[in-house]
Amino acid sequence: SNAKDAKSTLDEDDGRDIVQQKTEEEILFHEETIDLGGDELESEGNETVSEDSNNFVDKLNEQMMESVIISDSPNNSEDDTGELGCLQEIVEQMEAKDNQKPQGEVDKEEFLSNESETEHEETPKDISEIGTDDQASLKEESIQEAVKEEPKLGNNVPVETKPNNIDESKPEDQILSPSTTKPSSEAEPIPVCTIFSQANNASTQPQLFLPDGFEPQMVKSPSFSSIIETPVKSNPQVVQPSPSLSKFFGDTVNTNTLASDFFDSFTTSNFISVSNPNASSSVPEQMSSLSDGGDGSCASSNPALAMQNGRPEAGGPPSVEITQSPKPFSQIQAVFAGSDDPFATALNMSELDRRNDAWIPSEETRNVLISVATQQYSTVFIDKENLTMPGLKFDNIQGDAVKDLMLRFLGEQAAVKRQVLNANSVEQSFVGLKQLISSKNWRAAVDLCGRLLTAHGQGYKKSGLPTSHTTDSLQLWFVRLALLVKLNLFQNAEMEFEPFGNLDQPDLYYEYYPHVYPGRKGSMVPFSMRILHAELPQYLGNPQESLDRLHSMKIICAKILENLEQGLAEDGSMTNITQENRQASVQLWRSRLGRVMYSMANCLLMMKDYVLAVDAYHTVIKYYPQQEPQLLSGIGRIFLQIGDIKTAEKYFQDVEKVTHKLDGLQSQIMVLMNRAFLHLGQNNFAEAHRFFTEILRIDSSNAVANNNAAVCLLYLGKLKDSLRQLEGMVQQDPKHYLHESVLFNLTTMYELESSRSMQKKQALLEAVAIKEGDSFNTQCLKLG
Amino acid sequence: LIFAVMRLTKPTLFTNIPVTCEERDLPGNLFNQLMKDDPSTVKGAETLMLGEMLTLPQNFGNIFLGETFSSYISVHNDSNQVVKDILVKADLQTSSQRLNLSASSAAVAELKPDCCIDDVIHHEVKEIGTHILVCAVSYTMQTGEKMYFRKFFKFQVLKPLDVKTKFYNAETDEVFLEAQIQNITTSPMFMEKVSLEPSMMYNVAELNTVGTGGESESTFGARTYLQPMDTRQYLYCLKPKQEFAEKAGVIKGVTVIGKLDIVWKTNLGERGRLQTSQLQRMAPGYGDVRLSLETIPDTVNLEEPFDITCKITNCSERTMDLVLEMCNTNSIHWCGVSGRQLGKLHPSSSLHLALTLLSSVQGLQSVSGLRLTDTFLKRTYEYDDIAQVCVVSSEVKQ
């Protein structure tokens, strides 16, 4: 009888739909107030019906389940004001009607034979398909409409300047209102709010992927498109001092134009500089001239050994023959012997290096490394695919979006005043690089990294060409890629990361260069670069890949910790390590493992897998116990975001328990902040504002509290006060508060406030121009 | 005057992209310092992605049935003269009605240059489909000229949930309701409350928690929210109230079971609430006379008699005079006399009947073969497959 039951309810449902439509139509005809697009409203009515028939199909598919029409929201909600009372009654009555009528019709409908039911089955399907399509297109339409309407609105706006306009529009309204039944919807499009419509463009993409004024430049280098096919013609067969080197040594050795001189080395193994076969040709002239008067200290004191352990192409493309000709090696050994430093090797393999660089290669890579170590003088064949051959994928992303905007809105004169550091205006070295980074000129810094890498032979179009790596070159890559990520240029970062593979290729290990880094072991890839590499896919919409990479990192970190606990060295070898050093190593690797967990938690949060994310953050607390209050607060905020206020409150209480023991400004602020957020979750903006203000009393320069208090004011209907607070804050300490989130809020409020928002935004642009570097995300000014 | 409207959905928390490095890396602590200086990071835990900075809604977003539509209405005097008698009116036009949302209907006497009138309106959305916010402003210029203009803001209200229900009728008068609730929005949804408000005839027991040692735990575990397109099953057990259960005939045909009341929350406590329409259930048809089992053993011995108790209820509108016949099947053998008079049975009343039977076949056996005949109308009602018993050989049972 169950099936029968279901059937009858199905039919009944259908009947109800019809009734509802009827009542809807009835109302439409009676209604007088509709003065716009009655057509449209009617079509909406159809749409809802078709949506319901969609459900009907669902039901047929699922046979037993009955879709329930959600008739309306309950009447006894607390939020309702008295005025709405009468409205609810109407709704109630309607509902009652709906419920009564179908009951009468049920009996009739029950007689529907099976055949007619199958007929039913087919027709509504079509309708529903159309219906959903319709819906989608309708949505799009409204967006397009919104965009189109913008200029029209503009006409509407200056009402008082053209009083005639209003008089004209007035009768129009009057004409329209009597013709309730069929005013053509196309004739009078509905203006849509500018604020909404503007943001519509961005709405389709998550915020993270917003372009910051720059199109990711997909400069395709020829070698990129055909990495494997590209024959390395120019490479000499024999590895004697390469032409490039001989050129350096022969002609300009005294002026120290060796590419490697540009690297301020910062690791213990700084006396070896390595040059690549590709290096010479691509050293910019400008650079060589710059460095002419520059620092030759390192090179002059050491007999700069330019060592080319290039792997010239002997056979076909698939494999690269490493002909490590004995000659240079004897030279190297001579150098070491002659350096009168018996501790050189020992120093090289210092505790610090070993601890830091430790990494466990994959089985395959390990085998290659072992064969390199044991068969120094014979040839080792390595598949070209297993080599890392990076190169810049785009020449120059240098540019200053702020200046471009100034040119557009403030004129050339103002734009000239905008002065930021660029890659040319600093020293072509790590010092200059750091200068650019700390002055927030990250685009210029990316550019400078590119130049330094070009000098190393890994420049533009060099991807896919054999090269060799040094500690410095990898650090440069790390900085460049990290900055690209910081600039939200994820695609660019991904492109340039690609040749590095999974960061486990043999030539990324020190053991691969036994003569350059004698005795040194481990990976050249900085740990932070691995993190970066693992995190990158999640910003490109592939968080699963990020999780995979993070998991394999986690496994290696755990393995290293296990090795240490078992009295072995990090990589599992038998090395004597003093207790002290072992302790330090355990500490380092624990914190690294914690960092991996942090990334995992962040990634899970991005995937909106909140349950796992919360678990992961709990794990992070184990590794970073000092961050417990912050992390617990963060978990609380996650629950707030989901809407689970109760659990959020529980976490905030935990924070208060933890911080109870500590006193101090920071924990006090944290507690107040959490309370404010809790009130926010309870829709109590007034109380939330009170707590944010409380924080400001303790710490008047707290940017978050300032901003959040201003946001609360807006929700309380105090636009002017809110603006005053934000403006005051930006003027007070522009260096600190010209943050994109703050500016975003500010410009949003300007748009709400008046027609002069453009001028005010331009004023903000000027402020930004003085304080911010080229990495500033101009999107938040909404000047576009 | 300038007029602007902004929908006030809850603000969102700013997320930053952490990029860290280690002391020994090229930038030293530069990256970490940059993150520390960034006001949007969490101090002391800069790697935490979820910051504390609130950002205003960037777009209109979606609005769903049962949520509250809040909007900021700002009227700003951009001119350089004072305007008088400003009246701001905000109406919401739905497909069926027009509502006034303005908090105050009184006119503002005057508005100086660069000042504004602010209003935040709230409305709980009760209809699906196109809504149009109609804002009208009328005012008087200094010259005495009367001005009037209005603007329309259109938005669509979507359905947030898909609710499907299914009834299971138990042997007893209990009814089980399974409700599948699917989140068809694009954001996670915290289900604060999903309860069944029963109609007057029923008592309801929610079966969505599992009691473990005094503490009840949700059957959904730690996952308190519904991801987009996720579906949850809620189960309710409905028992007719005593007074209605007695009169079994009352619960017949289509009955109103009650309605589901659903309260959810999304970002930062944005609240929504919906009720379904009255859920209706077709009570299983019992015909005129209902025979239900009160007691029956689950396992019996082969070829050994056992007792069952039946309840016979007159569900019709008339008095019946019943005769009971017992027909043996190839496994079930009834003990006692067939064709016995049960006497008169009034409408909505019932009688209990103890019967003895035995099974000659092992295995799961169906109890069948009862026939009731109403001698007034000469109508016979057949009762087969009343229940199943497991028949085992007596050796096994011991």
Interface residues (C-beta under 8 A of the other chain):
Chain A: S1 N2 K4 D5 A6 S8 T9 E12 E24 I27 L28 E31 T33 I34 L36 E40 L41 E44 G45 E47 T48 E51 N55 D58 K59 E62 M64 M65 E66 S67 V68 I69 I70 S71 D72 S73 P74 S77 D79 D80 E83 L84 L87 I90 V91 M94 E95 D98 N99 Q103 V106 L138 K139 S142 L153 N156 V157 V159 E160 P163 I166 S169 K170 D173 I190 P191 V192 C193 T194 I195 F196 A199 N200 A202 S203 Q207 L208 F266 T267 L352 N356 F430 L433 K434 I437 S438 K440 D472 Q475 L476 F478 V479 A482 V485 K486 N488 P526 F527 S528 I531 L532 Y539 R595 Y598 N602 L605 M606 K608 Y610 V611 Y624 Q626 Q627 P629 Q630 L631 S633 G634 R637 I638 L640 Q641 I642 G643 D644 I645 T647 Q666 M673 F677 L680 G681 Q682 N683 A703 V704 N707 N708 V711 L714 Y715 L716 G717 K718 L719 K720 H736 Y737 H739 S741 V742 F744 N745 T748 M749 E751 L752 E753 S754 S755 R756
Chain B: L1 I2 A4 V5 M6 R7 L8 K10 P11 L13 F14 T15 I17 P18 V19 T20 C21 E22 R24 D25 L26 P27 G28 L30 F31 Q33 L34 D37 D38 P39 S40 V42 K43 G44 A45 T47 L48 M49 L50 G51 E52 M53 L54 T55 L56 Q58 N59 F60 G61 L65 G66 T68 Y72 S74 H76 D78 S79 Q93 S95 S96 Q97 R98 L99 N100 D114 C116 D118 D119 V120 H122 H123 E124 V125 K126 E127 I128 G129 T130 I132 M141 E145 M147 Y148 F149 R150 K151 F152 F153 K154 Q156 K159 L161 D162 V163 K164 T165 K166 F167 Y168 N169 A179 Q180 P188 M189 F190 E192 A222 R223 T224 Y225 Q227 V254 L260 D261 W264 K265 T266 N267 L268 G269 E270 R271 R273 L274 Q275 T276 S277 Q278 L279 Q280 R281 M282 P284 G285
